[in-house]
Amino acid sequence: MIPSIPMVDLKGQYQKIKPEVDAAIQQVIDTTAFINGQPVKDFAVELANYLNVSKVVPCGNGTDALQLAFMALGLQPEDEVLVPSHTYVATAEAIALLRLKPIFVDVDPATFTIDVSQLEKLVGPKTKAIVPVHLYGQCADMESILAFAKKHGLKVIEDTAQAIGADYTFSDGTVKKAGTIGDIGCTSFFPSKNLGCFGDGGAMIVNDEDLAEACRLAANHGQTIKYHHDVIGCNSRLDTIQAAVLRVKLKHLDEYNAARQQVAKRYDEAFKDNGYLKVPVREPKSTHVFHQYTLCVEGIDRDALKEKLAEKGVPSMVYYPVPLHFQKAYAQHGNGKGSMPVTEKLSEVVISLPIHTEMEADQQEYIIESVLKSVLELS
């Protein structure tokens, strides 16, 4: 019998914390403070304390967080923003929605994060910001990115939707959490994230009080006092029930990340000597919290491997099958096929395996066995 294996086991995770979550949700229902209730304020403080940062400004989702960050930083139409092409569309979408211009950058072939060596040739007089994406669960090369940004007077907006809880260590030994290093960190609380709610949610992570206030203004119709609008803003809120869930799950975040790391370690041991599979490379200065466990397939067809695994009841995902500079919506911002060879190659060879906080050893053994058998069948 083919087993039922999820990519992410949200139900199993919920069952372990069900009494806490149910009580938190019931308390919101009892108070009927569904918008801007006390749990929203409490969560913002608790996440700021966890991250050791001055302020966290909650909002409706991770895409909103990026858009609000650009608004708070005062970026104007036609300003250019450097962004990797190997990422989810939301990163570029928030740029384009504000009539900013995304300048796509290839990624590092080892870590899949933005390739710092490519930045100098792409920066110009209209370049105002850079968005390093902490992809799959580890930080980009932030020390080099900060130096580059300082040299050119650029703002740094971290997309840390996949790396909440990861640590980055600077050359002088200073350690900072992902999302707390640049001007603004942006994260998502989509249910499958390492810290996920039961719907949509997001936040901006800020160390500067004036900038935090600008983020709050942008997210709340531009008002400091009700019906008094100082700037043009929008409406983006983390609702109280989601905040209540996140307060419970934040207490378990380090435990969740450690569980993911153990799953990744077992995968590494199983695949490290297989000539057809390349295990994830760790950025030397960053811990990895494995939002995804992503292999590169070499010498066999990735899509055929995906089909073989599906036949055995093992789900897999491809993040991301079409580079952003190939997307129809962003064609005007790209330079066509061959302009970003690493990103283009990754779109053909990456495959992500199930990884989550409730992964049982026997379930993972079946996944590993299925991968190795499928590779053998295709080789």
C-alpha positions, 0 to 999 in steps of 0.5 A, spaced: 500 500 500 502 506 498 503 511 504 500 518 505 506 522 505 504 530 506 509 535 504 508 539 510 504 536 516 500 542 519 495 537 522 500 533 526 503 540 528 496 542 530 495 536 534 501 537 539 499 544 541 491 543 540 489 545 547 494 552 547 491 554 540 484 552 541 484 556 548 488 562 544 482 562 539 477 562 544 479 567 548 479 572 541 472 570 540 470 571 547 472 578 547 470 579 540 476 584 538 477 581 532 481 587 529 487 590 532 486 586 539 491 585 544 494 579 541 496 583 535 500 588 540 503 582 544 505 578 538 509 584 535 512 585 542 514 578 543 517 577 536 521 583 536 524 580 543 525 573 540 529 577 534 532 582 538 530 587 534 527 594 536 520 593 533 515 588 529 510 591 525 504 586 523 501 586 516 496 582 512 501 578 509 508 577 506 507 580 499 504 586 503 510 587 508 515 588 502 510 593 498 509 597 505 517 597 506 518 600 499 513 605 501 516 606 508 522 607 505 520 613 500 521 609 493 519 613 487 516 610 480 522 608 476 527 607 482 531 601 481 531 595 485 536 589 485 532 582 486 534 575 485 530 572 479 530 565 483 525 567 488 517 567 488 514 572 484 511 576 490 518 579 491 518 582 484 511 583 484 511 588 490 516 592 486 512 592 480 506 594 483 509 601 485 512 602 479 519 601 481 523 597 476 526 590 478 533 589 476 534 581 476 540 578 478 543 571 478 544 567 484 550 563 487 550 556 484 552 553 491 547 557 496 542 559 491 541 566 494 543 573 490 550 573 487 554 579 490 559 578 484 554 580 479 551 586 483 557 592 481 555 591 474 548 592 475 548 598 479 546 605 476 544 612 478 537 610 479 538 604 483 535 605 490 535 598 494 536 591 494 532 585 496 536 579 498 532 573 499 534 568 504 532 562 500 530 555 502 532 557 510 538 560 510 541 568 509 544 571 503 551 573 504 549 579 508 556 582 510 558 583 503 551 586 501 551 591 506 558 593 504 555 594 497 549 597 499 553 602 503 558 604 498 552 605 493 547 608 498 542 603 497 536 601 502 536 593 504 530 590 504 531 583 507 525 577 504 526 573 510 519 569 509 523 562 508 528 563 514 525 566 520 529 564 526 536 563 522 542 566 525 547 570 521 554 571 524 559 577 521 566 576 521 567 580 528 563 575 531 556 579 531 550 574 531 544 577 528 537 574 526 535 573 519 531 579 517 534 584 522 540 586 518 538 590 513 533 597 513 527 593 514 526 585 514 519 582 511 516 576 513 510 571 511 506 567 516 503 563 511 501 556 514 506 552 511 512 557 513 516 555 519 512 560 523 505 560 520 498 562 522 492 559 520 491 564 514 494 569 511 499 574 515 506 578 515 510 583 518 516 588 517 522 587 522 525 594 524 530 597 528 529 604 527 523 607 530 522 613 525 522 607 520 517 603 524 512 609 524 513 610 517 511 602 516 505 603 521 503 609 517 503 605 510 499 599 513 494 603 516 491 608 511 496 613 513 493 615 519 496 616 526 489 619 529 483 616 526 480 620 520 487 624 520 491 621 514 498 624 514 500 620 508 497 615 502 497 608 505 493 602 505 489 597 509 494 591 511 492 588 518 494 581 521 487 579 524 487 578 532 485 570 531 492 569 527 496 573 532 493 569 537 495 562 533 502 565 532 503 567 539 503 560 541 507 557 535 512 562 536 514 559 543 515 553 539 519 556 533 526 554 535 524 547 537 520 546 530 527 549 526 531 544 530 526 538 528 527 541 520 535 541 521 534 533 524 530 531 518 535 535 513 541 532 516 538 525 515 537 526 508 544 529 507 547 522 510 543 518 505 544 522 499 551 525 500 555 520 496 550 519 490 553 522 484 546 524 481 544 528 487 547 534 490 545 536 497 544 543 499 550 547 501 550 551 507 552 559 507 558 559 511 556 565 516 548 562 516 545 557 520 539 553 515 532 552 518 530 548 512 523 551 510 525 547 504 530 541 503 532 542 496 536 537 492 540 539 485 539 533 480 545 531 475 545 526 470 538 524 470 531 528 468 529 532 474 521 531 472 522 524 470 524 523 478 518 527 480 514 522 476 517 516 479 516 519 486 509 520 485 508 513 483 511 511 490 507 516 494 512 521 495 510 528 494 515 533 491 515 540 489 519 544 484 521 551 487 521 555 482 520 552 475 520 558 471 525 564 472 522 571 474 526 574 468 522 569 463 515 570 466 510 574 461 509 579 466 516 581 467 519 580 460 520 587 459 525 587 465 529 581 463 534 580 458 532 573 455 534 566 455 542 566 457 542 572 461 542 568 468 545 561 467 545 559 474 538 561 475 536 558 468 539 551 470 536 551 477 529 551 474 531 545 470 534 541 476 532 543 483 527 538 487 524 539 494 523 533 498 518 533 504 520 536 510 516 538 516 516 538 524 512 532 525 517 527 520 517 520 523 524 516 522 520 511 518 516 515 514 523 519 512 526 512 511 521 510 506 522 517 502 529 516 502 529 509 499 524 511 494 528 517 492 534 512 491 530 507 487 527 512 483 534 515 481 537 508 480 531 506 475 533 513 471 540 512 471 
